Structures are given as C-alpha cells and as structure tokens.
Amino acid sequence: MTKKISLLKLFRIYFKIGLVLFGGGYAILPFLKAEMAEKEKICTMEEITNYYALSQCFPGLVAGNVSMFTGYKARGIAGAFAAVCGVCMPAYLAIVIVFSFLSVITGYPIIQNIFEVLDIAVCVLILLTVMELWEFSVFDKFTTFIFIAALVAAIMNISPFIIVISAGLLGVFRHFAFPKDRVPCACVKNTMSEEEDNE
C-alpha cells in the first residue's frame, strides 16, 4: 500500500492542506482522505482513523499530530518533519503577516461576513469528519455503547481527558474480554472491492 513520495511533494501537499485548514484538527480529515488515501494511496482510512485516536493521547494540536503520523508513514522521521512543517507554515505566515493590522481589518463588515461564512464551511467539514470516523469507529453494540457513554459524559462537562482515557481502557477491556471480535479494516474492504471489480 505504501508508495514512495518525495519530501518536497509531501511538504507541498500539507502546505496546501494548511492553507485551507479552517476549524482545527478535525477539519483536516476530508483533505487527508482526498490527498493521502485516495490520490497518493499512502494511508488507508482505517490508519488515518487510528492516527486520530493516537493524536488524542499526545500533547499538541490534532492537525499537527495527525500530519506527523501520516508523514511518518510516508517517509519516516523526515516525512513527519516535512508534513508538520507544511501544515503549520501557512498559519505561521498568516499570523506574522496579519497580526500587525488584525485589529484594524476585523472592524470591517466584509471581514466579519467572511468569518461567519467560514464558520459554516467549518461546520460542514466537521460533519463530514464525523461521518468518516463513524464508519470505522461505531460498528457494533459495544462501540455504540462507548459512543453514547462518551456523548453523555461530554454533555455533562466531564473532562475530555477522562473521556479519552476511559475509552482507551474500555478498548483494552474489549481486547481481552472479546478476543474474537475484529475491527472492520479499510484495507480488507478495498481488497474486496477490487476483487468484485475484477470479476
């Protein structure tokens, strides 16, 4: 599945993602799916979903962590560095350029309208992210229970740290309590689809 890609191209891909990465780390998933899973075929959607889960357990931004994992999958440590630099560079440049006159431009109605419309676009991207993660995360009664429990805990303002750690511990419990259960694998689905197409 892994295909060789140059560090420059990897940086360019993540720089392009960083240019339109409004809404934080979860909005990056549709872009990763299009660029890394479908176009370049570096990662499967299952792997990207796993990287999202791992990113919750590491300090730092979700977008940066996921970029680091996918970049590492593509080209090792150098790839991780190129991906993180690429996805962070647009935000860094924007802050450097805009910060000096940000307080002035935000007063214009047209700028406020731009931000309002961007909020709508971000909501759509996050919704798409939820739909993508749902396919690989909530697939049986046990994972449905985890989802409902986590949702209720979030509504009750329980710390996200506690929710993530608790979900991880329940995953360990599932591994030992139900060893025969298998998580649906994107690569298996892709293989089955290719076999059907060949037939």
Buried (B, 14 or more C-beta within 10 A) or exposed (E): EEEEBEBEEBBEBBBBBBBEBEBEBBBBBBBBBEBBBEEBEBBBBBBBBBBBBEBBEEEEBBBBBBBBBBBBBBBEEEBBBBBBBBBBBBBEEEEEEEEEEEEEEEEEEEEEEEEEEEEEEBEEBBEBBEEBBEBBBBEEEBBEEBBEBBEEBEEEEEEEEEBBEBBEEBBEEBEEEEEEEEBEBBEEBBEEEEEEEEE
